Amino acid sequence: MNEYGEIVNNTWSELPKHFQGIDIDAAVIMPIHFHGLIIHFDPNISTQNSTNYIQERSLFYQKKTRLGKIIAYFKYQTTKLINQKRAMEGVKVWQRNYYDHIIRR
């Protein structure tokens, strides 16, 4: 792994310190992209006791919004550190969006 991959790895491992109710699991850093699993266990936003569809959908969107903030933070921090390392302030490192998939059980 090169020095930029190390930045990505270190930032990934620090995420639980910045966001309550999450843990990280497996991650794979590749030359042009990244895959990682975030475990969300915030008891205030849980669908385990959800009994109706509307409540479950509402909680789903709360989780998605929170995930967006986590990913935005991750991308911002890694971009900032990578660009400092290569003296190229303001250069994009990541694509504009991200792909997510929720694993329920």
N, C-alpha and C positions, 0 to 999 in steps of 0.2 A: 504494500500500500504506500502510495506517495504521501507527501506532506499535506496535500489537500484532502486526501482520504482520511488522514489522521484528524484533521480539523472536523470533518463530518462525523467521524466516530466519537470524538470527544464531546461535541455538541449534542449528539444523540444520547450519549450516556448521562449527560447532565439534565436532560429534560424533566425527570421526576423531581428534581430540586426546585424547578421553576413553576411546576403545575401540580397542585394537590390532586389526589385521586387518580393518578395515572402511574403506570409502571411501563417499562419497555421490555420487549422480548427480543426475539431474533431480528437481526438486521444484516443486510448484504449490501456492501458498497462496491459498485462496479464502475468502470471507467467513465460512463456517461449517464448513469442513473443510480438510484438508491431504492431499496425496499426495506421497510421496517414495520414491526408490529407494536402497536400501542395498546396496552390493557387499560381500560377505563373502568374504575370501580368506585366512582363517586356515589355514596349512598343517597345523596339528594337527587340524583338523576339516574334512577334504576328502573328498568322495565320488568324486573323479576316479579314484583307484586302487582303489576299492571293487569287490570281486569277488562278494560275496554279499549277499543281500537283508537278512539280520539286521544285518550291519555297516552297510549303507547306511541302514537305518531308525534305528539307534542314532545315527549321525552326524546324521541329519535332526533328531532330537529335541534333540540338543545345540545345533544351530543355532537351533532354535525357542526354546529356553530362553534362549540368548544374545540373540536378537532381542527377546524379552520384556523383558530387562533394559535394552536400548538404548532401546526405546520408553518404558519406565517412566521412565528418566532424562530423556529428551526431554520427556515430558509434565510431569514434576515441575518441571524447570527453567523451562519456558515458563510454567506456571501460577504458579509463585512470582514470576517477574519481571513478568508481566502484572498479577497481583494487587497487587504493590507499586506499580506505576505507577498503578493506579486506586484505591488505598487500600481494597481489599476483601479482606482476608486470609481465607483458607479457602474462597473461592468456587470452585466447579468451573469449569474452562475446557473440558476434554475429556470425551468420553463415556467410560464405564467400560472398554471394551475397544477393540480395534482389529482391522482386517481385514488379513490378509497373504496374499500369493501368492508362491510361490517360482518364480523364472525360472531354469531350469537351464542353458541354453546360449544 
